[in-house]
Amino acid sequence: MSQIQNSKFKIRESAIENRKPVLSRAEGSKIAIDGRYIQDHFPGIGRYTFNLIDALARVAPDEQFVLFHNPALRNTRYGIAALARHPNVELRRVDVPTFSLREQFQLPILRLRSGQASNIQLLHSPYFIKPYFLRVPSVVTLFDVIPLRFPGDLPNARARVLFRLLVGLAARTAARVIAPSFAAREDLHTLLHVPRDKIAVVPLAADARFAPQSDAEIARVRGKYQLPTQYVLTVGINKPHKNLATLVEAFAQFAIRNSQSAIPLVIAGAWDERYASVISRQSLVVRFIRDVDDADLPALYAGAAVFVFPSLYEGFGLPPLEAMACGAPVVSSNAPALPEVVGDAAVLVNPRAADELAAAITRVLSDAALRDELRAKSLARAARFSWERCARATLQVYASVKRGD
């Protein structure tokens, strides 16, 4: 990350810490958040939405929040009912599925214009498929435009056209847009012509459970997945922009040059059969752990000799932040927006250069002092991101909408 971007984050962090947003609102007014995306089909967006509403309730006890949710949608990760422990959070059931035309009329009419919800001042949608035309202003979080940068991540031209249309519509019909990084903001501006001053950059955070783990917990997870004492780890789906083919090639170079066959490359995450061909080498010691239990992820990160994230592009990059929060030494791509997340706490490499990736893996695995240094830097860097900061910055966005800025 450039010094300019570093200074932007420092200034922003100071402003968020020292400023308590005051929302101009009528007595009894409420902020609605679309929690239907807290479901298994949206693991990342669900994590964001759950943690955001939980943090909002804590940092703004005088505000009233309404969380729309649909119990029919499969959700094995987060207990939505637990959010009701906050006295300023109201759960409202809406029997409207995601990816449905019904949300374009049923959610706005029945939930935003009825007498029950007439005091709702704005709706925050955490995804670009949202109710587009409302009687109240809206805020939308747009995490990235990966399908515009990497068209192969979507199955066909129709899906790509639809993505561009709906993301553009979400940005145009929202009063403000939230992006998780400056890189994501620039892409929204450059590729979709969203004005920069309409986009607020609000970094994400790792869950509190991502933290250094006990030796016993690390041993339990190693035993569960039959892993050796040392392993190289990456976490993510096998979509093209995740760049797993280059990582596998880099690991092959590392194994050959260092005569290593006992240290496996562990690829953990979801698997999409449409992209099975991105990994073609079968001669390597590569372990696939598909659909890792969420409860096992912290120890999996913490037990890694090195965590490698070779992605060609991210709107933010939660996996390296989660790995750092667990104290793992990190080798990261220098592609957008990863330097904004890892700062100087990781070894940054060109993700398209397999030899550079291989050299970085070799360097970290062969230098115990460097690993210790990176572990310490990881913990310090991860501590700069929190859901409380995310919530305070989000409250400032809500306040600007209320003021009509």
QUIWO-V531843 format. One record per helix or strand of 3 or more residues. SS is the DSSP state (alpha for helix, beta for strand). FROM is the first residue (numbers start at 1). TO is the last residue. If there is no record, write none. Layout:
# QUIWO-V531843
SS:FROM:TO
SS:FROM:TO
This chain:
# QUIWO-V531843
alpha:3:18
beta:30:34
alpha:35:37
alpha:40:59
beta:65:69
alpha:80:85
beta:89:93
alpha:101:104
alpha:106:112
alpha:115:117
beta:120:125
beta:137:141
alpha:146:149
alpha:151:153
alpha:157:173
beta:176:179
alpha:182:192
alpha:196:198
beta:199:201
alpha:215:224
beta:231:235
alpha:240:242
alpha:244:257
beta:264:269
alpha:273:278
beta:286:290
alpha:294:302
beta:306:309
alpha:318:325
beta:330:333
alpha:338:342
beta:347:349
alpha:354:366
alpha:368:382
alpha:387:403
